[in-house]
Amino acid sequence: MTARGWFLFSLMGVLWGIPYLMIKVSVDAMSPSMVVFTRCALGAALLLPFAVRQGGLTRVVRAHWRPMLAFAVVEIIGPWWTLTDAERHLSSSTAGLLIAGVPIVGILLARLFGDTERLGARRTTGLALGLVGVVVLTVPHLTGGDARSLAEVLLTVLGYATAPLIIARYLKPVPTLQLIAPCLVLAAVVYAPAAVLTRPTEVPSASVLASLAGLGVICTALAFVVFLELIREAGPTRAMVFTYVNPAVAVAAGVALLDEPLTPGILAAFALILLGSFLATAAASPRPASAPVSAPSAPDPAPVSAPVSAPASAVVAASGPVSGLASGSVSGPASGPAWDRDGSCAR
C-alpha cells in the first residue's frame, strides 16, 4: 500500500475500534433505535451539505439507487441496530472481537461472488483458526439471552463483509460523500418513528450524550469518509484488514474505561481470530514459473542441387493466412476489459 493507504488504514483501526465502547455506554440509557437514529442523523447533518455542494447528487442517486439501497441495508440499517441491541447483553470487548471475523467472512463471500483464486494451505488454515477463535469466544455465551445477541453480532459481521463487495462492484464511480450522505438520511428516516416512540423521558447523562456525539461525528461522518477512501486506495479485501486493529482498541477501551474482564478465553480468542484473519487474507504466493524449454537445434541444411518450383495453388494456400496475420486483418474475438478478482473493472 501507499503511504496514504497506510495512514487511512491506521486511522480506520481507531475510528471503528472505539464505537463498541460508545455504543455500550449509550445503549445502557437509550433504546437501540434511538441510538442508531441519533448516530445516523448527526452523520447525515454533517455530510449532506458537502454532498449537495458537489453538485449532481440527485442524478447520482437516480443512476445508482439500487446498489446504494443495498449498501445502506447491509452496512447501516441492519448491522447498526443488531450490533447496538446485542451490546445490551454482551460486553463491548466481546462484540469487538466477534466483528474481527469480518475479513474471514469476506473471503468466503468473495468466492461466492465469483472469485476463483485458489485459497491454498495458508489461507485455509487461517479460516480454520478464525472459526476456532469465534467458537472459543461464543461458547460461554450460548445460554439465556446471550445466544440471541451472538446471532445479532454474526448478522452484523455478514453485513459488514458484504458491503465492501457492493462498493467494489457497483459503486466505485460514486463520490464518497454522495454515497454516504443519502444512505445515512435513509437510515435516519427508517429509525425515526421507533426513536420517537422509545425516546427517553429525561435528559441522558453527560457521558451518554458525549458517546452519542462521538458515534455520530467521529465514528460515522469521519469514519465513513475515511473507509470509502481506503477501499478505493487498497481494494475491498485489503481495506477490511483494518479490523485486525479494531479488537485491540475495543478490548483496551472496554477494560480501561468500563472495567470489563480480560479473561484467558478472551485473550485466546483474540489471538486465534487475529492470526486466522491475517492468514486468510494474505496474498496468494505466486506460482513457480515453469522452466523454459530449449528449442531443438535445427539440422544443417541439405545441399540443394536445383530449385524446385511449387505448384501455384500451394503457394496461394500457404500465403493466405500468413499475409492476413501480417497485415492484422484476421478477425477474432475482441478481448474485454481486465477485471479484478473482486469483480470490479481494473483501474
Salt bridges, closest charged atoms under 4 A:
ASP85 OD1 - ARG88 NH2 2.74
ASP85 OD2 - ARG148 NH2 3.20
GLU117 OE2 - ARG123 NH1 3.23
GLU117 OE1 - ARG341 NE 3.61
ASP146 OD2 - HIS141 ND1 3.46
GLU152 OE2 - ARG148 NE 3.35
GLU229 OE1 - ARG4 NH2 3.07
GLU233 OE1 - ARG4 NH1 2.87
ASP340 OD2 - LYS172 NZ 3.99
